[in-house]
Amino acid sequence: MPDPSSLIDLLKARHDEFELLKRRTPIAIYGSFYRDRRGDLVRLRDYLRGHGYAARISEDLDDGTGSEIPSIRDRELSERLIDESTAHIFVMPRRRPEESDTLIQSVSMELERLCTLIECGAKQKQPIAVFFEEGLMDRERWGFGGVCRGLLARQTTWTVGEFEHIEDIFAEARSFCMQALWEQEGVE
C-alpha cells in the first residue's frame, strides 16, 4: 500500500503544476466593446482570472506602441490576441434596437480569421468556445448570417452555448478553460 503522505505530496504537486499551467496559458476573450458590452467582457475575464486562468481581452495587450489611428490599433490588438493565445472564447451579442448594425462584425471577423489561420496551417488547431446571446440564432430576427451559421454548424469540437446575461456562461466558460488545458497537455 502506498504511503499516504507521498500520495498527498503527489496530489499537491500535480495541483501546483495545474495552477501554474492556468497562469501560463493565454486565453483570449473576443466580443463587442460597444457601450455596456465591454463590461460583460471584463466581468467574464475577471471571473476567469479569479479562478487562476490567464484570460484577457484585446485592450489588455495595449501597451501604447501601436498605431495612433484607433481602428488600426484595434486591428493590431485583435491580431496580437489571436496570435498570442492558445484557447479562444467568442461572445456574440444580439443587436438591440439602439445598437449599430455592425455590432458583431468585429467578433465574427476575429472568429473567421482564427479559423483561416488554423485551416491554412499558420496556427495549430486550438480550443474554441462560442457563446451567443439568446435570439441571435433566430432567423426571423437580426442575427447570424448564413456563412457564420454554416461555420458553427460544421464544428463538432467547439463548445457552443447561449446566454441571456453574461453571468449565465461563467461556469461553462470555466469548464471550457479547464478542458482546453487538458487537451493542450494531452490529458484525456
C-alpha positions in Angstrom: 0.0 0.0 0.0 1.4 3.4 -0.9 2.4 5.8 1.8 -0.5 8.3 2.3 1.9 11.2 2.8 3.6 10.5 -0.5 0.2 10.3 -2.2 -0.8 13.7 -0.7 2.6 15.2 -1.8 2.0 13.8 -5.4 -1.5 15.3 -5.5 -0.3 18.6 -4.2 2.5 18.7 -6.8 0.0 17.9 -9.6 -2.3 20.6 -8.3 0.5 23.1 -8.2 1.5 22.1 -11.8 -2.0 22.7 -13.0 -2.3 26.1 -11.3 1.0 27.1 -13.0 -0.3 25.9 -16.3 -3.5 28.0 -15.8 -1.4 31.1 -15.2 0.9 30.5 -18.2 -1.8 29.6 -20.8 -3.2 32.7 -22.5 -7.0 32.5 -23.1 -8.5 35.1 -25.4 -12.0 36.6 -25.0 -13.5 38.3 -28.0 -16.7 40.3 -28.2 -18.2 43.7 -28.6 -16.8 46.7 -26.8 -19.9 48.8 -27.8 -21.3 50.8 -24.8 -22.0 48.4 -21.8 -20.9 45.3 -23.8 -17.3 46.0 -22.7 -18.4 45.5 -19.1 -19.7 42.0 -19.9 -16.3 41.0 -21.4 -14.4 42.5 -18.4 -16.7 40.6 -15.9 -16.1 37.3 -17.8 -12.3 38.0 -17.9 -12.2 38.9 -14.2 -14.3 35.8 -13.3 -11.8 33.5 -15.1 -8.8 35.3 -13.7 -10.3 34.9 -10.2 -10.1 31.2 -10.8 -6.5 31.4 -11.9 -6.8 31.5 -15.7 -4.7 33.9 -17.8 -7.8 35.3 -19.5 -7.5 38.6 -21.4 -9.3 40.9 -23.8 -7.6 42.9 -26.6 -7.2 46.1 -24.6 -5.2 44.2 -22.0 -2.5 44.0 -24.7 -2.5 47.7 -25.4 1.0 48.9 -24.4 0.7 52.2 -26.3 3.1 51.2 -29.1 0.6 50.6 -31.8 -0.9 52.9 -34.4 -2.4 56.2 -33.3 -5.4 55.6 -35.6 -8.0 53.9 -33.4 -9.3 51.5 -36.0 -5.8 50.3 -37.0 -4.9 49.9 -33.3 -8.0 47.8 -32.8 -7.0 45.6 -35.6 -3.4 45.3 -34.4 -4.6 44.3 -30.9 -7.0 41.8 -32.4 -4.2 40.2 -34.4 -2.0 40.0 -31.3 -4.8 38.5 -29.2 -5.3 35.8 -31.8 -1.6 35.2 -32.4 -0.6 35.1 -28.7 -3.5 33.0 -27.3 -3.9 29.2 -27.3 -7.6 29.0 -26.3 -10.4 31.3 -27.5 -13.8 32.4 -26.2 -16.1 34.3 -28.5 -19.0 36.2 -27.0 -21.5 37.0 -29.7 -24.1 39.6 -28.6 -27.5 40.1 -30.2 -28.1 43.5 -31.7 -30.5 45.7 -29.7 -32.7 48.4 -31.4 -30.4 51.3 -30.4 -27.2 49.5 -31.4 -25.2 49.5 -34.6 -25.9 47.1 -37.4 -22.3 46.1 -37.3 -22.3 45.1 -33.6 -20.9 41.6 -34.2 -18.9 42.4 -37.3 -15.5 42.6 -35.5 -16.0 39.4 -33.4 -17.2 37.4 -36.3 -14.2 38.6 -38.3 -11.9 37.5 -35.5 -13.6 34.1 -35.4 -13.1 33.8 -39.2 -9.5 34.9 -39.1 -8.7 32.4 -36.4 -10.4 29.6 -38.4 -8.5 30.6 -41.5 -5.1 30.6 -39.7 -5.8 27.1 -38.4 -7.1 25.8 -41.8 -4.1 27.1 -43.7 -1.6 25.8 -41.1 -0.4 29.1 -39.9 -1.7 28.4 -36.4 -2.2 25.0 -34.9 -5.7 23.7 -34.0 -6.8 25.3 -30.7 -9.8 25.0 -28.4 -12.7 27.4 -29.4 -15.8 28.3 -27.5 -18.7 30.4 -29.0 -21.4 31.8 -26.7 -24.2 33.7 -28.4 -26.8 35.8 -26.8 -30.4 34.4 -26.8 -32.2 35.3 -30.0 -29.1 35.7 -32.1 -29.7 32.4 -33.9 -33.4 33.2 -34.6 -33.7 33.6 -38.4 -36.7 36.0 -38.1 -34.7 38.5 -36.1 -31.4 40.3 -36.8 -28.7 37.8 -36.0 -26.1 35.5 -37.5 -25.9 35.4 -41.3 -25.7 32.2 -43.2 -21.9 32.0 -43.5 -21.4 32.3 -39.8 -24.2 29.8 -39.1 -22.5 27.4 -41.5 -19.2 27.8 -39.8 -20.8 26.9 -36.4 -22.8 24.0 -37.9 -19.6 22.4 -39.3 -17.8 22.4 -36.0 -18.0 19.3 -33.8 -15.3 20.0 -31.2 -16.2 23.6 -30.3 -18.0 24.5 -27.1 -21.2 26.3 -28.1 -23.6 27.9 -25.7 -26.3 30.5 -25.3 -26.8 33.2 -22.7 -29.3 35.9 -21.6 -26.8 37.5 -19.2 -23.1 37.2 -19.4 -23.0 35.5 -15.9 -25.0 32.6 -17.5 -21.8 31.4 -19.2 -19.4 31.8 -16.4 -19.4 28.1 -15.3 -19.4 26.8 -18.8 -16.5 29.1 -19.8 -14.5 28.0 -16.8 -15.2 24.4 -17.7 -14.1 25.1 -21.3 -10.8 26.6 -20.0 -10.1 23.6 -17.9 -10.8 21.2 -20.8 -8.7 23.4 -23.1 -5.7 23.0 -20.8 -6.2 19.2 -20.6 -6.4 19.0 -24.3 -3.2 21.0 -24.8 -1.3 18.9 -22.3 -2.6 15.7 -23.8 -4.7 14.6 -20.9 -7.9 12.8 -21.8 
